[in-house]
């Protein structure tokens, strides 16, 4: 959701990256990507399917590549949170869009979603997520993100 908050054309970018990374056999179209995203139990359109290991790996590869591409924006958002007096507009705009996407796409009755919408708790979650994405842009980013998600 963080990457989609930064990139307004999230699903299109995911699909373009899957093509560029030669993941067409695993993620042949946008619908497949959409279905995989709907495995998230917090989403309104949650559908329980078991994600295969190759699908999990493909999503991690796309996330890492998208994080590399969006790193300047991720860095700017983190910097704006650090210095709210000078850069508050960036953080406020990002946070506002994140909340809008959560309300639009997630099940608002879920306690976890309510936690995301709670301003006091949501800042911490956003910062941790942004830091995780910024750390996965290195050469070993794929393995770092995979280990993080498995340990989560």
LOVO-960843 format. One record per residue: residue in three letters; y, x, z of N, C-alpha, C in turn; residue number from 0. Coordinates in steps of 0.02 Angstrom, whole numbers. Example, Ala and Ser with C-alpha at 12.3 -4.5 7.8 and 13.67 -1.06 7.14 Angstrom:
+-----+--------+--------+--------+--------+--------+--------+--------+--------+--------+-----+
:   r :    n.Y :    n.X :    n.Z :   ca.Y :   ca.X :   ca.Z :    c.Y :    c.X :    c.Z :   k :
+-----+--------+--------+--------+--------+--------+--------+--------+--------+--------+-----+
: ala :   -284 :    660 :    390 :   -225 :    615 :    390 :   -165 :    660 :    390 :   0 :
: ser :   -112 :    642 :    354 :    -53 :    684 :    357 :      2 :    645 :    394 :   1 :
+-----+--------+--------+--------+--------+--------+--------+--------+--------+--------+-----+
//
This chain:
+-----+--------+--------+--------+--------+--------+--------+--------+--------+--------+-----+
:   r :    n.Y :    n.X :    n.Z :   ca.Y :   ca.X :   ca.Z :    c.Y :    c.X :    c.Z :   k :
+-----+--------+--------+--------+--------+--------+--------+--------+--------+--------+-----+
: unk :    -59 :     41 :      0 :      0 :      0 :      0 :     63 :     44 :      0 :   0 :
: unk :     59 :    102 :     33 :    116 :    148 :     35 :    133 :    170 :    -36 :   1 :
: unk :     83 :    190 :    -75 :     96 :    212 :   -143 :    124 :    156 :   -186 :   2 :
: unk :    100 :     96 :   -176 :    125 :     39 :   -213 :    197 :     22 :   -193 :   3 :
: unk :    214 :     38 :   -132 :    283 :     26 :   -109 :    330 :     74 :   -144 :   4 :
: unk :    308 :    135 :   -155 :    350 :    185 :   -188 :    352 :    173 :   -263 :   5 :
: unk :    293 :    163 :   -293 :    288 :    154 :   -365 :    285 :     79 :   -381 :   6 :
: unk :    337 :     54 :   -410 :    342 :    -18 :   -424 :    289 :    -42 :   -474 :   7 :
: unk :    262 :      3 :   -514 :    210 :    -14 :   -562 :    143 :     11 :   -538 :   8 :
: unk :    128 :      1 :   -475 :     69 :     29 :   -443 :      4 :     21 :   -481 :   9 :
: unk :    -15 :    -39 :   -499 :    -80 :    -50 :   -531 :    -81 :    -18 :   -600 :  10 :
: unk :    -25 :    -20 :   -635 :    -21 :     12 :   -701 :    -28 :     88 :   -694 :  11 :
: unk :      4 :    116 :   -643 :     -1 :    188 :   -630 :    -71 :    208 :   -610 :  12 :
: unk :   -104 :    168 :   -568 :   -173 :    182 :   -549 :   -218 :    184 :   -611 :  13 :
: unk :   -208 :    135 :   -655 :   -249 :    132 :   -715 :   -235 :    191 :   -762 :  14 :
: unk :   -172 :    208 :   -771 :   -153 :    264 :   -813 :   -184 :    329 :   -786 :  15 :
: unk :   -181 :    338 :   -721 :   -210 :    397 :   -690 :   -286 :    398 :   -697 :  16 :
: unk :   -317 :    340 :   -692 :   -390 :    339 :   -700 :   -409 :    361 :   -770 :  17 :
: unk :   -369 :    342 :   -819 :   -382 :    365 :   -888 :   -371 :    440 :   -894 :  18 :
: unk :   -316 :    464 :   -865 :   -299 :    535 :   -870 :   -351 :    579 :   -834 :  19 :
: unk :   -380 :    553 :   -780 :   -430 :    590 :   -742 :   -501 :    578 :   -768 :  20 :
: unk :   -506 :    543 :   -825 :   -571 :    528 :   -856 :   -618 :    490 :   -809 :  21 :
: unk :   -591 :    439 :   -777 :   -631 :    398 :   -732 :   -647 :    330 :   -762 :  22 :
: unk :   -643 :    326 :   -829 :   -653 :    262 :   -864 :   -723 :    233 :   -853 :  23 :
: unk :   -772 :    276 :   -842 :   -840 :    250 :   -831 :   -845 :    214 :   -764 :  24 :
: unk :   -805 :    236 :   -715 :   -805 :    205 :   -648 :   -753 :    149 :   -644 :  25 :
: unk :   -694 :    162 :   -672 :   -638 :    114 :   -669 :   -617 :     98 :   -741 :  26 :
: unk :   -655 :     57 :   -776 :   -642 :     45 :   -847 :   -579 :      4 :   -863 :  27 :
: unk :   -554 :    -34 :   -813 :   -496 :    -76 :   -827 :   -459 :    -93 :   -762 :  28 :
: unk :   -402 :   -126 :   -770 :   -360 :   -144 :   -713 :   -395 :   -194 :   -667 :  29 :
: unk :   -436 :   -237 :   -696 :   -471 :   -287 :   -656 :   -519 :   -254 :   -607 :  30 :
: unk :   -553 :   -203 :   -630 :   -599 :   -166 :   -586 :   -561 :   -136 :   -527 :  31 :
: unk :   -504 :   -105 :   -542 :   -463 :    -76 :   -489 :   -439 :   -130 :   -442 :  32 :
: unk :   -418 :   -186 :   -468 :   -394 :   -243 :   -428 :   -451 :   -267 :   -382 :  33 :
: unk :   -511 :   -273 :   -409 :   -568 :   -296 :   -369 :   -583 :   -247 :   -312 :  34 :
: unk :   -579 :   -183 :   -326 :   -592 :   -133 :   -273 :   -539 :   -138 :   -219 :  35 :
: unk :   -477 :   -148 :   -238 :   -423 :   -155 :   -188 :   -434 :   -216 :   -145 :  36 :
: unk :   -465 :   -267 :   -172 :   -477 :   -329 :   -135 :   -535 :   -324 :    -86 :  37 :
: unk :   -565 :   -266 :    -80 :   -616 :   -254 :    -29 :   -583 :   -245 :     39 :  38 :
: unk :   -518 :   -238 :     40 :   -481 :   -229 :    103 :   -481 :   -296 :    140 :  39 :
: unk :   -510 :   -300 :    199 :   -514 :   -364 :    235 :   -446 :   -391 :    258 :  40 :
: unk :   -394 :   -350 :    253 :   -327 :   -374 :    272 :   -293 :   -413 :    216 :  41 :
: unk :   -319 :   -408 :    156 :   -288 :   -442 :     99 :   -302 :   -517 :     99 :  42 :
: unk :   -256 :   -554 :     71 :   -265 :   -626 :     64 :   -325 :   -642 :     20 :  43 :
: unk :   -333 :   -604 :    -33 :   -387 :   -617 :    -81 :   -448 :   -572 :    -68 :  44 :
: unk :   -464 :   -564 :     -4 :   -520 :   -522 :     17 :   -586 :   -547 :    -11 :  45 :
: unk :   -623 :   -502 :    -42 :   -689 :   -517 :    -67 :   -733 :   -459 :    -44 :  46 :
: unk :   -785 :   -476 :     -6 :   -828 :   -423 :     21 :   -878 :   -400 :    -32 :  47 :
: unk :   -868 :   -340 :    -55 :   -914 :   -306 :    -99 :   -925 :   -236 :    -71 :  48 :
: unk :   -983 :   -210 :    -81 :   -995 :   -141 :    -60 :   -968 :    -94 :   -113 :  49 :
: unk :   -924 :    -50 :    -92 :   -896 :     -1 :   -138 :   -948 :     55 :   -146 :  50 :
: unk :   -962 :     72 :   -208 :  -1008 :    126 :   -221 :   -974 :    193 :   -209 :  51 :
: unk :  -1013 :    244 :   -197 :   -986 :    310 :   -182 :   -942 :    336 :   -239 :  52 :
: unk :   -963 :    325 :   -302 :   -923 :    349 :   -358 :   -856 :    311 :   -364 :  53 :
: unk :   -855 :    248 :   -344 :   -793 :    209 :   -343 :   -746 :    235 :   -288 :  54 :
: unk :   -775 :    249 :   -229 :   -737 :    277 :   -173 :   -706 :    344 :   -193 :  55 :
: unk :   -746 :    387 :   -224 :   -722 :    452 :   -247 :   -666 :    444 :   -299 :  56 :
: unk :   -675 :    398 :   -345 :   -625 :    387 :   -397 :   -558 :    364 :   -366 :  57 :
: unk :   -562 :    319 :   -318 :   -501 :    296 :   -285 :   -466 :    352 :   -247 :  58 :
: unk :   -505 :    396 :   -217 :   -476 :    453 :   -182 :   -442 :    500 :   -232 :  59 :
: unk :   -475 :    513 :   -288 :   -446 :    557 :   -339 :   -380 :    529 :   -365 :  60 :
: unk :   -378 :    464 :   -377 :   -317 :    432 :   -401 :   -263 :    436 :   -347 :  61 :
: unk :   -281 :    424 :   -285 :   -232 :    426 :   -230 :   -203 :    496 :   -224 :  62 :
: unk :   -245 :    547 :   -228 :   -221 :    616 :   -223 :   -173 :    632 :   -281 :  63 :
: unk :   -194 :    613 :   -341 :   -152 :    627 :   -400 :    -86 :    589 :   -397 :  64 :
: unk :    -88 :    528 :   -375 :    -28 :    488 :   -369 :     18 :    516 :   -314 :  65 :
: unk :    -12 :    541 :   -260 :     27 :    572 :   -206 :     62 :    634 :   -232 :  66 :
: unk :     29 :    673 :   -273 :     60 :    732 :   -303 :    121 :    712 :   -345 :  67 :
: unk :    111 :    662 :   -385 :    164 :    638 :   -429 :    223 :    609 :   -389 :  68 :
: unk :    207 :    574 :   -335 :    259 :    540 :   -295 :    283 :    582 :   -236 :  69 :
: unk :    259 :    643 :   -230 :    277 :    685 :   -173 :    353 :    691 :   -161 :  70 :
: unk :    393 :    702 :   -213 :    466 :    706 :   -199 :    493 :    643 :   -165 :  71 :
: unk :    467 :    586 :   -183 :    489 :    523 :   -153 :    462 :    517 :    -81 :  72 :
: unk :    400 :    537 :    -72 :    370 :    535 :     -4 :    411 :    579 :     42 :  73 :
: unk :    428 :    639 :     18 :    467 :    686 :     58 :    536 :    657 :     74 :  74 :
: unk :    567 :    626 :     25 :    634 :    597 :     35 :    631 :    540 :     86 :  75 :
: unk :    579 :    500 :     84 :    572 :    445 :    132 :    563 :    472 :    202 :  76 :
: unk :    520 :    522 :    210 :    510 :    553 :    276 :    575 :    584 :    301 :  77 :
: unk :    610 :    618 :    257 :    673 :    649 :    276 :    725 :    596 :    298 :  78 :
: unk :    725 :    540 :    263 :    774 :    488 :    280 :    759 :    457 :    348 :  79 :
: unk :    695 :    455 :    367 :    678 :    429 :    433 :    700 :    477 :    488 :  80 :
: unk :    695 :    542 :    473 :    716 :    594 :    520 :    791 :    592 :    533 :  81 :
: unk :    830 :    578 :    481 :    902 :    580 :    486 :    931 :    512 :    466 :  82 :
: unk :    921 :    464 :    509 :    942 :    395 :    493 :   1017 :    388 :    484 :  83 :
: unk :   1057 :    430 :    516 :   1129 :    424 :    509 :   1153 :    437 :    438 :  84 :
: unk :   1123 :    488 :    405 :   1145 :    506 :    338 :   1105 :    472 :    283 :  85 :
: unk :   1041 :    460 :    294 :    997 :    435 :    241 :    964 :    369 :    258 :  86 :
: unk :    994 :    329 :    297 :    962 :    267 :    320 :    945 :    220 :    263 :  87 :
: unk :    982 :    221 :    209 :    970 :    174 :    154 :    900 :    184 :    125 :  88 :
: unk :    879 :    245 :    116 :    813 :    259 :     87 :    758 :    231 :    132 :  89 :
: unk :    762 :    246 :    197 :    711 :    222 :    243 :    712 :    146 :    248 :  90 :
: unk :    769 :    117 :    254 :    775 :     44 :    260 :    749 :      9 :    198 :  91 :
: unk :    766 :     35 :    138 :    741 :      5 :     76 :    666 :     10 :     70 :  92 :
: unk :    639 :     69 :     87 :    567 :     78 :     85 :    532 :     31 :    133 :  93 :
: unk :    556 :     29 :    194 :    526 :    -14 :    246 :    529 :    -88 :    226 :  94 :
: unk :    585 :   -108 :    199 :    594 :   -177 :    177 :    544 :   -195 :    122 :  95 :
: unk :    537 :   -151 :     73 :    489 :   -164 :     19 :    417 :   -164 :     45 :  96 :
: unk :    401 :   -119 :     91 :    335 :   -117 :    121 :    318 :   -183 :    156 :  97 :
: unk :    365 :   -207 :    195 :    356 :   -271 :    231 :    348 :   -329 :    181 :  98 :
: unk :    387 :   -328 :    128 :    382 :   -381 :     77 :    313 :   -381 :     45 :  99 :
: unk :    287 :   -321 :     29 :    220 :   -317 :     -1 :    166 :   -340 :     47 : 100 :
: unk :    174 :   -322 :    110 :    125 :   -344 :    161 :    125 :   -420 :    164 : 101 :
: unk :    183 :   -450 :    168 :    188 :   -523 :    173 :    161 :   -557 :    110 : 102 :
: unk :    171 :   -526 :     52 :    149 :   -555 :    -11 :     73 :   -550 :    -20 : 103 :
: unk :     44 :   -494 :      1 :    -25 :   -480 :    -17 :    -76 :   -483 :     40 : 104 :
: unk :    -53 :   -482 :    101 :    -99 :   -478 :    157 :   -103 :   -544 :    194 : 105 :
: unk :   -158 :   -552 :    231 :   -171 :   -612 :    271 :   -127 :   -609 :    334 : 106 :
: unk :    -77 :   -650 :    337 :    -28 :   -648 :    392 :    -57 :   -673 :    458 : 107 :
: unk :   -116 :   -703 :    458 :   -147 :   -726 :    519 :   -185 :   -670 :    555 : 108 :
: unk :   -196 :   -616 :    521 :   -233 :   -560 :    550 :   -190 :   -523 :    602 : 109 :
: unk :   -220 :   -505 :    657 :   -184 :   -468 :    709 :   -164 :   -399 :    684 : 110 :
: unk :   -205 :   -368 :    643 :   -188 :   -303 :    615 :   -127 :   -307 :    569 : 111 :
: unk :   -123 :   -361 :    532 :    -66 :   -370 :    487 :     -3 :   -384 :    528 : 112 :
: unk :    -11 :   -423 :    581 :     47 :   -435 :    625 :     72 :   -370 :    655 : 113 :
: unk :     27 :   -324 :    669 :     46 :   -258 :    694 :     86 :   -220 :    641 : 114 :
: unk :     65 :   -226 :    579 :    102 :   -194 :    524 :    172 :   -223 :    516 : 115 :
: unk :    179 :   -286 :    532 :    244 :   -319 :    525 :    289 :   -308 :    585 : 116 :
: unk :    261 :   -285 :    640 :    299 :   -270 :    701 :    337 :   -204 :    690 : 117 :
: unk :    403 :   -208 :    689 :    444 :   -149 :    673 :    430 :    -89 :    717 : 118 :
: unk :    419 :    -99 :    780 :    407 :    -44 :    826 :    343 :     -6 :    809 : 119 :
: unk :    291 :    -43 :    791 :    227 :    -11 :    775 :    222 :     10 :    702 : 120 :
: unk :    256 :    -25 :    660 :    250 :    -12 :    588 :    280 :     56 :    569 : 121 :
: unk :    333 :     78 :    602 :    362 :    143 :    587 :    311 :    199 :    597 : 122 :
: unk :    275 :    196 :    651 :    225 :    247 :    666 :    169 :    247 :    613 : 123 :
: unk :    147 :    189 :    594 :     94 :    183 :    543 :    118 :    210 :    476 : 124 :
: unk :    179 :    193 :    458 :    207 :    216 :    394 :    214 :    292 :    394 : 125 :
: unk :    240 :    319 :    448 :    250 :    392 :    451 :    183 :    428 :    447 : 126 :
: unk :    134 :    405 :    484 :     67 :    437 :    481 :     38 :    433 :    411 : 127 :
: unk :     47 :    376 :    379 :     20 :    367 :    311 :     56 :    413 :    262 : 128 :
: unk :    122 :    417 :    267 :    161 :    461 :    223 :    143 :    534 :    233 : 129 :
: unk :    135 :    554 :    296 :    115 :    623 :    311 :     46 :    638 :    283 : 130 :
: unk :     -1 :    592 :    290 :    -68 :    601 :    264 :    -66 :    610 :    188 : 131 :
: unk :    -27 :    567 :    154 :    -21 :    573 :     82 :     13 :    638 :     62 : 132 :
: unk :     62 :    661 :    100 :     95 :    723 :     83 :     50 :    783 :     93 : 133 :
: unk :      4 :    779 :    140 :    -43 :    834 :    153 :   -100 :    837 :    102 : 134 :
: unk :   -111 :    783 :     67 :   -167 :    783 :     20 :   -146 :    806 :    -50 : 135 :
: unk :    -86 :    833 :    -58 :    -65 :    856 :   -124 :    -86 :    928 :   -139 : 136 :
: unk :   -115 :    961 :    -90 :   -136 :   1031 :    -99 :   -197 :   1035 :   -144 : 137 :
: unk :   -219 :   1096 :   -158 :   -278 :   1106 :   -200 :   -341 :   1075 :   -169 : 138 :
: unk :   -344 :   1073 :   -104 :   -401 :   1044 :    -69 :   -385 :    972 :    -46 : 139 :
: unk :   -336 :    942 :    -78 :   -313 :    875 :    -58 :   -367 :    822 :    -61 : 140 :
: unk :   -407 :    824 :   -114 :   -461 :    775 :   -121 :   -507 :    777 :    -60 : 141 :
: unk :   -529 :    838 :    -43 :   -575 :    845 :     14 :   -542 :    826 :     80 : 142 :
: unk :   -478 :    844 :     88 :   -442 :    827 :    149 :   -437 :    751 :    158 : 143 :
: unk :   -418 :    717 :    105 :   -411 :    644 :    109 :   -479 :    611 :    119 : 144 :
: unk :   -529 :    635 :     85 :   -597 :    606 :     93 :   -621 :    615 :    165 : 145 :
: unk :   -612 :    674 :    193 :   -632 :    686 :    262 :   -593 :    642 :    310 : 146 :
: unk :   -528 :    635 :    298 :   -486 :    593 :    340 :   -511 :    521 :    340 : 147 :
: unk :   -526 :    495 :    280 :   -548 :    425 :    274 :   -617 :    415 :    304 : 148 :
: unk :   -661 :    463 :    296 :   -728 :    456 :    324 :   -724 :    458 :    400 : 149 :
: unk :   -681 :    501 :    428 :   -674 :    507 :    501 :   -634 :    449 :    530 : 150 :
: unk :   -597 :    413 :    489 :   -555 :    358 :    513 :   -598 :    304 :    540 : 151 :
+-----+--------+--------+--------+--------+--------+--------+--------+--------+--------+-----+
//
